[in-house]
Amino acid sequence: MKITLPMDKNTAAALTAGDNLLLTGALYVARDAAHKRLITLLDNGEPLPFSVVGETIYYAGPSPAPAGRVIGSAGPTTSGRMDKYTPALLDLGLVCTIGKGARSAAVVDSMVKNGAVYLGVTGGAAALVANCVKRSEVVCYEDLGPEAVRRIWVKDMPAVVLVDSHGNDLYAIGRAQYEIPFVE
Amino acid sequence: MRTISENQISELVASLFLSCAYCVTDDVSNAVEAALISEESPAGKAALAQILENHKIAREQHLPICQDTGMAVVFAKVGCGCVIDGDFAAAVNAGVRRAYSEGYLRKSVVADPLFERRNTKDNTPTIIHLELVPGDGLELTVTAKGFGSENMSAIKMLSPSDGVGGVIDFVVDTVGKAGPNPCPPVIVGVGIGGTMEYAALLAKQAAIRNVGSRNEDERYAKLEDELLRRINCLGIGPAGTGGRTTALGVNVLFAPTHIAGLPVAVNICCHAARHAKGSI
């Protein structure tokens, strides 16, 4: 299924855990250190350096772009490390997060409340993602190096719906389907 | 006495890290290809196909297999009969600095783990493990260790009475709790015995042993087989979305330990296993 980013909440609501997507459009890239700074701003009552309303955040820290390329390898990082920061951003209007790995119950609850989705990219498929990125700009926090916030534009980036806006979790569903007892 | 210069060391270190950043070793790619055939889950098959396509793109376009090009770890076997002319750690760090700069690899190291967490911007310092061995050569095994999988590792001081069952439960439980986070299919390194830190070191060495290699001790080789079969019953699967291939291999290393102890460490390595060996 082809999806254009940013996606609105109606599009998000129509997605189901397990749907395979090809993403095209603009999204933000941010991970640990940038999230810490964003949440510190919110805690201090200050505005964010960019609006997250209706937006997508991809948890990644790309490798440096070799000459002639827009970005280096750009696979997902483990989303769970952002769990502590995510509900506040969802409450502000963030619609979609992308990464790999399990989310906390608090994040899933916040996603259901806010009508948001969590998408997954195959961990380690970083060169493959690099080829989907057509443009990349640093938005803020350049001093963080690989953890700077970027705006990237992608074409047909493969992703799967891991947690939908009803809280269905593909990890739990898939694991339950294939878990078997050990036989000596 | 044979003299080995700082320059020789840093050149070898740089070439080893550059050699493993863009392509996995044959044992790993063969194991992924075999898993693509045996995997029953459609989502698992799709993830394995993406992993293989990623290997191809990385190799052909000279892009890192994974953007997490790791913390640099070097195991050095230094011959007692050689003289290192200069500062060994400085030479290793110079090699890492060069590889990560010239190879467009990500610099992922922060100087202080707790307070400022400022990026050192050259991926140093390197974690260096030295071992003195007979001879006059220098053998280096390097690994670029990503932290998605490193974070899912664990250590436990079991009681001798916990026995084989206790070890199995701890290893399988650790991989089960890690779930989709360490980028399955994973390679599981298990260190049993020694002291707390030595078990962890063994686990890391086990994690970079080739997939499909077996412990020379038949009892431990059988333990490796059983752990692999048990882990692949968990259902986590490639990319964690359900399937039969949660691990490509389980490697166990063991060492003598204290009469009161049974330390067990589990070091998980993702499918983007990057390691290389070279010598002077």
Boltz contact constraints between the chains, C-beta under 6 A:
constraints:
  - contact:
      token1: [A, 62]
      token2: [B, 67]
      max_distance: 6.0
  - contact:
      token1: [A, 63]
      token2: [B, 64]
      max_distance: 6.0
  - contact:
      token1: [A, 63]
      token2: [B, 67]
      max_distance: 6.0
  - contact:
      token1: [A, 63]
      token2: [B, 106]
      max_distance: 6.0
  - contact:
      token1: [A, 64]
      token2: [B, 104]
      max_distance: 6.0
  - contact:
      token1: [A, 66]
      token2: [B, 104]
      max_distance: 6.0
  - contact:
      token1: [A, 72]
      token2: [B, 104]
      max_distance: 6.0
  - contact:
      token1: [A, 73]
      token2: [B, 63]
      max_distance: 6.0
  - contact:
      token1: [A, 73]
      token2: [B, 64]
      max_distance: 6.0
  - contact:
      token1: [A, 73]
      token2: [B, 67]
      max_distance: 6.0
  - contact:
      token1: [A, 74]
      token2: [B, 67]
      max_distance: 6.0
  - contact:
      token1: [A, 75]
      token2: [B, 66]
      max_distance: 6.0
  - contact:
      token1: [A, 75]
      token2: [B, 67]
      max_distance: 6.0
  - contact:
      token1: [A, 78]
      token2: [B, 148]
      max_distance: 6.0
  - contact:
      token1: [A, 78]
      token2: [B, 181]
      max_distance: 6.0
  - contact:
      token1: [A, 101]
      token2: [B, 180]
      max_distance: 6.0
  - contact:
      token1: [A, 101]
      token2: [B, 181]
      max_distance: 6.0
  - contact:
      token1: [A, 102]
      token2: [B, 179]
      max_distance: 6.0
  - contact:
      token1: [A, 122]
      token2: [B, 47]
      max_distance: 6.0
  - contact:
      token1: [A, 122]
      token2: [B, 50]
      max_distance: 6.0
  - contact:
      token1: [A, 122]
      token2: [B, 239]
      max_distance: 6.0
  - contact:
      token1: [A, 123]
      token2: [B, 183]
      max_distance: 6.0
  - contact:
      token1: [A, 124]
      token2: [B, 66]
      max_distance: 6.0
  - contact:
      token1: [A, 124]
      token2: [B, 183]
      max_distance: 6.0
  - contact:
      token1: [A, 124]
      token2: [B, 270]
      max_distance: 6.0
  - contact:
      token1: [A, 124]
      token2: [B, 271]
      max_distance: 6.0
  - contact:
      token1: [A, 124]
      token2: [B, 272]
      max_distance: 6.0
  - contact:
      token1: [A, 125]
      token2: [B, 50]
      max_distance: 6.0
  - contact:
      token1: [A, 125]
      token2: [B, 54]
      max_distance: 6.0
  - contact:
      token1: [A, 126]
      token2: [B, 66]
      max_distance: 6.0
  - contact:
      token1: [A, 126]
      token2: [B, 67]
      max_distance: 6.0
  - contact:
      token1: [A, 127]
      token2: [B, 54]
      max_distance: 6.0
  - contact:
      token1: [A, 127]
      token2: [B, 57]
      max_distance: 6.0
  - contact:
      token1: [A, 127]
      token2: [B, 58]
      max_distance: 6.0
  - contact:
      token1: [A, 127]
      token2: [B, 63]
      max_distance: 6.0
  - contact:
      token1: [A, 128]
      token2: [B, 53]
      max_distance: 6.0
  - contact:
      token1: [A, 128]
      token2: [B, 54]
      max_distance: 6.0
  - contact:
      token1: [A, 128]
      token2: [B, 57]
      max_distance: 6.0
  - contact:
      token1: [A, 130]
      token2: [B, 63]
      max_distance: 6.0
  - contact:
      token1: [A, 145]
      token2: [B, 119]
      max_distance: 6.0
  - contact:
      token1: [A, 146]
      token2: [B, 106]
      max_distance: 6.0
  - contact:
      token1: [A, 170]
      token2: [B, 241]
      max_distance: 6.0
  - contact:
      token1: [A, 171]
      token2: [B, 180]
      max_distance: 6.0
  - contact:
      token1: [A, 171]
      token2: [B, 240]
      max_distance: 6.0
  - contact:
      token1: [A, 174]
      token2: [B, 241]
      max_distance: 6.0
  - contact:
      token1: [A, 174]
      token2: [B, 242]
      max_distance: 6.0
  - contact:
      token1: [A, 175]
      token2: [B, 235]
      max_distance: 6.0
  - contact:
      token1: [A, 175]
      token2: [B, 236]
      max_distance: 6.0
  - contact:
      token1: [A, 175]
      token2: [B, 242]
      max_distance: 6.0
  - contact:
      token1: [A, 177]
      token2: [B, 242]
      max_distance: 6.0
  - contact:
      token1: [A, 178]
      token2: [B, 41]
      max_distance: 6.0
  - contact:
      token1: [A, 178]
      token2: [B, 235]
      max_distance: 6.0
  - contact:
      token1: [A, 178]
      token2: [B, 237]
      max_distance: 6.0
  - contact:
      token1: [A, 178]
      token2: [B, 242]
      max_distance: 6.0
  - contact:
      token1: [A, 178]
      token2: [B, 243]
      max_distance: 6.0
  - contact:
      token1: [A, 179]
      token2: [B, 235]
      max_distance: 6.0
  - contact:
      token1: [A, 180]
      token2: [B, 233]
      max_distance: 6.0
  - contact:
      token1: [A, 182]
      token2: [B, 230]
      max_distance: 6.0
  - contact:
      token1: [A, 182]
      token2: [B, 233]
      max_distance: 6.0
